[in-house]
Amino acid sequence: MDYRTFVTTVEREAGITDDEEAGRAACLTLHTLARRISSGEAEDLAERLPEELRGCVAPDGPVERFDVDEFIRRIESELHADRSTAERTARGVLAALWAAVGADEFDDMRAQLPKDFGPLLDDAVAHAPRPTDGDTSMVTVGYDEFLDRVAQRTGLDREGAARAADAVLEVLAKRITAGQVEDLEPLLPPELRPAIRRGIHRTTHSKVRTMSVDEFVDWVAKLEGVDRATATQHARAVLKVVREAVGEKEWHDTVAQLPGEYRILLREG
């Protein structure tokens, strides 16, 4: 990602209309982030950032320990802005960062942050520019349509369909390889990214999490807050819509990583 694209992303998400102001906000936010992560991770991020922003993550002292509220408070103070503006700015910069450094490096950075950063990071990923921006042919089923199809198969309302989709995709991302997740992600609506990234973040990037179909359903039931029978129904519906969204090739590649017992979730109907 070049500097102009990075700044444009920050402007869009933070509601900033001035390039210089957006660039300053990006640098201040990245500098605050760099104070919370290791020098090695900051250097890894710098290698993938536009040249104009690399100095913003240069290590300048020991790692500090602070939570997401303090992270936002520092941005608020540095920008002389209100809380809402600071939160939008943080989201915009982190969204641009995800697009600039890639999902794997972003997850490495995320692993060094406390869990209370999770909602902010998930929100940023959901708003990040897609690698396929400008090539909408890769996304054949939009978010609203995806949820509508899940709702039609389950009888859920829109909110319930969203919970089911998030739960099933998070668990699926735990069960298949990181490489296959990366292949699926550009084909799915961006609003589903946070769930996918949560799943892959809780596994290693090199190994698949061994999981029986019963364990798969149990995970879905726990995340969604429903019983096993309902979780089975919802998993079957969501996976069917995933198949429709990603196409037969990627679906076949995904199913090839699942043992035969998963037929209960993959069967037609």
Wavefront OBJ file of the C-alpha trace (Angstrom):
o trace
v 0.000 0.000 0.000
v 1.321 3.445 -0.873
v 1.151 6.459 1.430
v -1.715 8.104 -0.419
v -3.932 5.021 -0.131
v -3.083 4.686 3.559
v -4.016 8.310 4.234
v -7.200 8.038 2.179
v -8.319 5.090 4.293
v -7.731 7.086 7.477
v -9.635 10.045 6.036
v -12.604 7.888 5.104
v -12.915 6.121 8.442
v -12.040 9.064 10.713
v -14.016 11.687 8.810
v -10.889 13.769 8.174
v -10.854 15.883 5.019
v -7.289 17.194 5.071
v -4.396 15.023 3.854
v -1.870 16.611 6.198
v -4.136 16.185 9.202
v -4.836 12.552 8.296
v -1.124 11.858 7.887
v -0.410 13.383 11.284
v -3.204 11.375 12.899
v -1.861 8.187 11.300
v 1.658 8.814 12.577
v 0.525 9.649 16.111
v -1.662 6.560 16.295
v 1.064 4.284 14.948
v 3.543 5.774 17.412
v 1.150 5.060 20.292
v 0.682 1.502 19.039
v 4.445 1.030 18.783
v 4.798 1.891 22.469
v 2.583 -1.118 23.312
v 4.301 -3.804 21.183
v 7.824 -5.205 21.094
v 10.572 -3.467 19.147
v 10.869 -6.536 16.927
v 7.194 -6.438 16.010
v 7.376 -2.671 15.437
v 10.267 -3.248 13.047
v 8.300 -5.943 11.214
v 5.405 -3.513 10.754
v 7.740 -0.754 9.597
v 9.112 -2.933 6.806
v 5.623 -3.192 5.304
v 4.465 0.384 5.820
v 4.816 3.222 3.297
v 8.216 4.868 3.680
v 6.639 8.078 4.964
v 5.237 6.242 8.006
v 8.081 3.925 8.956
v 9.593 6.370 11.422
v 6.265 6.547 13.260
v 6.728 3.012 14.584
v 10.425 3.328 15.382
v 11.039 1.893 18.893
v 11.934 4.633 21.376
v 11.863 2.879 24.724
v 10.745 -0.233 26.597
v 7.350 -1.800 25.982
v 4.603 -0.107 27.986
v 1.588 -1.914 29.430
v -1.741 -0.228 28.832
v -5.252 -1.291 27.861
v -7.412 -0.179 24.940
v -9.010 2.637 26.954
v -5.597 4.127 27.611
v -4.686 3.634 23.952
v -7.711 5.697 22.889
v -7.121 8.235 25.657
v -3.563 8.862 24.423
v -4.769 9.381 20.865
v -7.461 11.713 22.140
v -4.837 13.722 24.035
v -2.335 13.849 21.180
v -4.944 14.941 18.646
v -6.757 17.295 21.045
v -9.934 15.537 19.964
v -12.982 14.082 21.673
v -13.358 10.392 22.461
v -15.512 9.598 19.454
v -13.029 11.180 17.040
v -10.142 9.349 18.685
v -11.953 6.022 18.335
v -12.735 6.635 14.651
v -9.143 7.657 14.034
v -7.795 4.549 15.743
v -10.131 2.367 13.688
v -9.131 4.080 10.452
v -5.404 3.780 11.100
v -5.690 0.139 12.146
v -7.820 -0.603 9.075
v -5.154 0.923 6.849
v -2.481 -0.950 8.795
v -4.222 -4.286 8.163
v -4.321 -3.590 4.440
v -0.700 -2.400 4.403
v 0.988 -5.186 6.372
v -1.274 -8.144 5.618
v -3.422 -10.388 7.777
v -0.622 -12.585 9.134
v 1.553 -9.688 10.297
v -1.486 -7.927 11.728
v -2.295 -11.063 13.727
v 1.289 -11.238 14.993
v 0.879 -7.677 16.250
v -2.533 -8.500 17.706
v -1.056 -11.372 19.714
v 0.976 -8.833 21.696
v -2.050 -6.761 22.694
v -4.454 -7.499 25.552
v -7.817 -9.063 24.800
v -9.712 -5.831 25.356
v -8.243 -4.547 22.078
v -10.265 -7.261 20.305
v -13.434 -5.282 19.430
v -11.409 -2.343 18.096
v -9.202 -4.609 15.987
v -12.181 -6.578 14.688
v -13.945 -3.352 13.738
v -10.820 -2.122 11.957
v -10.460 -5.349 9.964
v -14.115 -5.158 8.931
v -13.537 -1.637 7.570
v -10.149 -2.302 5.970
v -9.762 -1.866 2.204
v -9.963 -5.243 0.549
v -7.068 -6.479 -1.564
v -9.660 -6.967 -4.292
v -11.084 -3.412 -4.152
v -11.974 -2.481 -7.716
v -12.494 -6.124 -8.688
v -15.986 -6.760 -7.379
v -16.304 -9.870 -9.503
v -14.640 -11.830 -6.701
v -17.506 -11.115 -4.281
v -20.701 -12.629 -5.622
v -22.837 -12.585 -2.460
v -23.037 -9.366 -0.459
v -23.443 -9.251 3.309
v -27.177 -8.505 3.295
v -27.846 -11.276 0.824
v -25.623 -13.667 2.775
v -27.630 -13.025 5.952
v -30.930 -13.247 4.069
v -29.991 -16.691 2.758
v -29.015 -17.872 6.232
v -32.256 -16.456 7.636
v -34.333 -18.214 4.990
v -32.748 -21.567 5.847
v -32.983 -21.187 9.629
v -35.998 -18.980 10.340
v -33.736 -16.521 12.160
v -34.071 -12.753 12.019
v -31.217 -10.639 10.635
v -29.463 -10.293 13.990
v -29.709 -14.006 14.662
v -28.435 -14.844 11.181
v -25.424 -12.587 11.771
v -24.623 -14.351 15.050
v -24.913 -17.747 13.395
v -22.696 -16.724 10.468
v -20.039 -15.282 12.766
v -20.007 -18.369 14.993
v -19.788 -20.900 12.171
v -17.119 -19.005 10.240
v -14.995 -18.501 13.347
v -15.047 -22.225 14.072
v -14.454 -23.138 10.421
v -11.374 -20.903 10.408
v -10.052 -22.837 13.395
v -10.483 -26.155 11.571
v -8.943 -25.441 8.149
v -5.481 -24.222 7.247
v -4.565 -20.549 7.364
v -3.820 -20.722 3.656
v -7.329 -21.918 2.859
v -8.799 -19.206 5.078
v -6.819 -16.642 3.092
v -8.258 -18.095 -0.126
v -11.831 -17.885 1.168
v -11.615 -14.440 2.728
v -11.605 -12.266 -0.436
v -14.654 -14.149 -1.696
v -16.774 -13.435 1.386
v -18.374 -10.128 2.443
v -15.936 -7.910 4.389
v -18.324 -7.757 7.347
v -17.531 -11.426 7.981
v -13.774 -10.840 8.223
v -13.617 -10.277 12.003
v -15.120 -13.687 12.730
v -12.742 -15.370 10.287
v -9.730 -13.577 11.746
v -10.750 -14.478 15.300
v -10.766 -18.107 14.279
v -7.395 -18.098 12.581
v -5.880 -15.938 15.330
v -6.632 -18.617 17.914
v -4.791 -21.288 15.968
v -1.230 -21.507 14.742
v -0.597 -20.418 11.172
v 1.164 -23.663 10.324
v -1.081 -26.291 11.873
v -4.739 -27.229 11.568
v -6.657 -27.570 14.818
v -7.874 -31.165 15.095
v -11.619 -31.052 15.666
v -14.300 -33.706 15.316
v -17.676 -32.731 13.939
v -19.115 -32.980 17.462
v -16.481 -30.560 18.715
v -17.221 -28.269 15.771
v -20.897 -28.148 16.692
v -20.091 -27.682 20.382
v -17.925 -24.657 19.524
v -20.707 -23.150 17.418
v -23.267 -23.771 20.174
v -21.021 -22.093 22.741
v -20.278 -19.031 20.603
v -23.861 -18.608 19.502
v -25.466 -19.483 22.843
v -27.772 -22.204 21.499
v -28.221 -25.957 22.012
v -26.435 -28.574 19.900
v -29.405 -29.386 17.685
v -29.877 -25.728 16.831
v -26.149 -25.262 16.302
v -26.148 -28.174 13.858
v -28.989 -26.624 11.877
v -27.308 -23.231 11.815
v -23.929 -24.668 10.843
v -25.467 -26.556 7.954
v -27.260 -23.413 6.726
v -24.240 -21.122 6.988
v -21.916 -23.600 5.289
v -24.408 -23.970 2.459
v -24.376 -20.206 1.928
v -20.572 -20.171 2.110
v -20.556 -22.730 -0.704
v -22.818 -20.509 -2.802
v -20.658 -17.459 -2.066
v -17.183 -18.858 -2.733
v -17.885 -21.145 -5.670
v -17.311 -24.835 -6.238
v -13.514 -24.763 -6.560
v -12.840 -23.060 -3.222
v -15.611 -25.035 -1.600
v -14.067 -28.280 -2.805
v -10.650 -27.185 -1.518
v -12.217 -26.392 1.857
v -14.187 -29.625 2.147
v -11.068 -31.611 1.222
v -9.611 -30.554 4.595
v -12.563 -31.921 6.563
v -12.973 -35.583 7.539
v -15.885 -37.661 6.275
v -17.874 -37.295 9.499
v -18.515 -33.655 8.532
v -21.023 -34.908 5.962
v -23.746 -34.235 8.535
v -23.042 -30.524 8.122
v -22.201 -30.518 4.428
v -25.071 -32.501 2.999
v -27.582 -30.838 0.712
v -30.944 -29.647 1.971
l 1 2 3 4 5 6 7 8 9 10 11 12 13 14 15 16 17 18 19 20 21 22 23 24 25 26 27 28 29 30 31 32 33 34 35 36 37 38 39 40 41 42 43 44 45 46 47 48 49 50 51 52 53 54 55 56 57 58 59 60 61 62 63 64 65 66 67 68 69 70 71 72 73 74 75 76 77 78 79 80 81 82 83 84 85 86 87 88 89 90 91 92 93 94 95 96 97 98 99 100 101 102 103 104 105 106 107 108 109 110 111 112 113 114 115 116 117 118 119 120 121 122 123 124 125 126 127 128 129 130 131 132 133 134 135 136 137 138 139 140 141 142 143 144 145 146 147 148 149 150 151 152 153 154 155 156 157 158 159 160 161 162 163 164 165 166 167 168 169 170 171 172 173 174 175 176 177 178 179 180 181 182 183 184 185 186 187 188 189 190 191 192 193 194 195 196 197 198 199 200 201 202 203 204 205 206 207 208 209 210 211 212 213 214 215 216 217 218 219 220 221 222 223 224 225 226 227 228 229 230 231 232 233 234 235 236 237 238 239 240 241 242 243 244 245 246 247 248 249 250 251 252 253 254 255 256 257 258 259 260 261 262 263 264 265 266 267 268 269
